[in-house]
Amino acid sequence: MPEPEAFRRPTRLKVGDVMTREVVTISPDTPFKHIEQLMREHNISAVPVVDAAGDVVGLVSEADLLLRTEAEGSEPRSWTRDARGRQTKAHAQTAAGLMSAPAISVAPDMPLAAAARLMRKRSVKRLPVVENERLVGIVSRADVLTTYLRTDADIRSDVVEGVVHGSMWLDPSTFNVEVDDGAVRIHGEVDRRSDVEILINLILGIDGVIDVDPALTYQFDDRNVTPPKELGGI
């Protein structure tokens, strides 16, 4: 029976793999000046707001602080909801008034790709990481981009051992795999045309892969099969 390592799956980085675990937090009543000082001292661009129960209730970012500074002394041009919100932050003295709420948080076992989609969808640069209703870390856009810092050797290993061998149960020695700056070129032959599509999709799902250039052939086109006449009416 093959060793378990022979059937390993490709690396799938999760939020917990890259998040910052030492998180500076503040309470809703933390003064504006203290927040500004904490960010400067710790060289961070945002800080989660945690209530007395330990729940994350919001996030104060540099953008929130800048909004207060820029809007101070000015009047909103219109009384839209956004304008009222900006005016409120302009006069806020504590985190409770400055923070963006409710907090958009993620779990440590969320795939990095999913966290990236959430950041893009909600137009945020960082996400508090919560487990069992407690803050355990924070993940930023820079953390998410670490998936693309994987070496070509690591990516090739995932393609050969994780996908070709581990997922597809194919003989790696019959394939030629090259990786150059995250772009994968794979040459070889599979049994069915559908295997080509599956193989490409699995490779595209590997962390760090930016493109796949397939030079794959197949023995049987299972995408263009005509059923026997006697089955035509079934």
N, C-alpha and C positions, 0 to 999 in steps of 0.2 A: 504494500500500500504506500502511495507517495507520501513524502513528508508534508506536513501542513504548510510549511513555508513555500512549497512549490505552487500553492494555489492562493497566494496572497492577492488581495485586491489593491487597485491603485490607491495612492494617497488621496484622502479627501479631507483637507484642512477644515477645521471648525473654528468658530469664534473663540472658544476656550484655548485653542492652540496659539493664538497670536495676541489676545487681549492683554491690556495692562492690568495687573492685579493690585498694585499699590495705588489705590484711588484716593485722591484728596476730595473730601466732601464738605458741604456746608449745610446749615439748617435754614429753614425759611426766614428766620429773623436775623440772619447774618447781614451786617451793614454793607452797603455798596463799597465803601473804601476798603473794607477788609477783604472783600471778594477780589477786588482789583489787585491788592497786595499779594494775596495767595497765588493768583495766576502768574504774577511777575516772579515771585520767589521760586515757584515750582516749574516755571517755563511751560505752562499748559494753556490751552485755548478755551477750555470749558471745564465746568465743575458741576457734578450732580448735586441736587438738593434733596436731602434725606430728612424725613420727619422723625419725631420722637419714637415712633414704633419701628423705625428702621426701613420704612418704605421709601422708594424713590418717587418723589412727587413732581420733579421738574429738572431742568438743566439751565444753567446760566452760562452763556458763551460770551466770547469777546464781542460778537455782533450785538448782543443785548446791552453790554456796557457801552459800546460805541453809540448805539441808538439813544441811550440816555444822555450821553455827552453831547451828541449832535443836536438832539431835539430840545435841550435845555434852553429855556427862554424864548422858544419859537412857538407859534400857534399853528395848528393843523390847517391845511387849506380846505379840507372838507370834513364833514362829520360822518365819514364812513366807519364801519367797524374797525378797519385797519388803522384809520387815522386815530380813532379813540384809543386803540391798543397802544399805538406809538406814543400818544400823549401820556397815557398811564405810566408807561415805562420811563418816560422823560422825567417824571416826578417821583419815581420809586426810590425809596431809601434802603430797602432790604431785598433779599433774594426772592421773597414771596411776590413782590411786584415786578421784579426784573425777569424772573425765570420764564422759560417756554414750557408750557404745561398743557395737557398731561405729558409725562415723560414717555418717549417711545423707547422701549427696552427690548432686549433679545435674550435668549437663553444661551449658555455656553456651548450647547451641542448643536446650535444652528450652523449649517454649512456657510462658509464664507461667501459663497456665491449668492446665497439667499440674503445675507446681511448686506451685500453690495447692492442688490436690487432694492431692498428696503430703504437704504440711504438715498438712492437715486429717486425713488418714488416719493419719499417724504422730504426731499431736499435738505437732508441733515448731514453733518460731517462726522458725527460720532454718536454712539449708542451705548447707554448703560447696559451692563450685562447682569441679569438677575437670575438667581437660582434659589428655589424654595423661598421666594419672596424677599430675598436678601441680596444686596448689591455685592457682587463678587469681582467686578472688573469693569473696564470700559474699552470699547473697540472704536478705532478711528478709520477714516478712509486710507490713511497711510498703512495701517495694519492690514487692511483688506488687500492692498496692493502687494503685500509681501508674497502672495501666491505666485506672482510673476518674477520673483527673484530666485526661484528654484533653478538649480543648475540643469544644463542639458543632459548630463549623465543621470540625474535623478529622474528626469522626465522619461528618458529612454528606458530606464529600468522599469518604470511604471507601465510603459507601452508593452515591452517585451514580456515581463514576468506577470504584471498585473492584468493586462488586457488580453494579449495574444494567448498566453498560457493559462492564466488564472480564470479569466471570464469566458474566453472562447474555446478553451481546451484544444488549442492548436499547437503544432510543433514549432517553437520559436526558431529552430534552425532553418526552416524553410522560408523565413522572411528576412528581408534586409531593412533595418530601421536606422534612420539618421535623424538627428535633432540639431537644429541650428537656431539659436536664440528663440527657443520655444516653438519653432515651426517644425513639424514632424513630416518626414517623407518615409513612406512605407511601401515596399515592393514585395509581392508574393502572390500566391494563388490560394483561393478558398473553394469550397465545394459549391456553394450557392450564391447567386447574386444578392440575395437578402443578407448574407453574411458580410458582404462588403459594406452595406449600409450600416449594419449593426456595429461593425468594427470601427468605422469612421466616427460614429456617434459616441462610442465609448472612449475613443482617444480624445475627442473634443471635450469630453467631460473631465479629463485629467487636469488637476491644478497646474497652472503654468503654461498649458498649451494655448498658443494663439492662432494656430492654423494647421491644417492637415493637407498634405499633397499626396493623394493616394495613387499608386501605380499598381493596382490590384486587378487580377483577372479571376474568373470563376469558371467552373466546369458546367454548371447547370443553371439556366435562367428560370428560377421559380417564380419570377414576377410576370412571366408571359406563358402560362400553362393553360392549354385548352382542355377542359374536362371531357371525359369520354362521352360519346353520344348517348349511351344508355343512362347517363346521369343528368342529361340536359334538362329533363323535366322535373328533377327533384329540387 
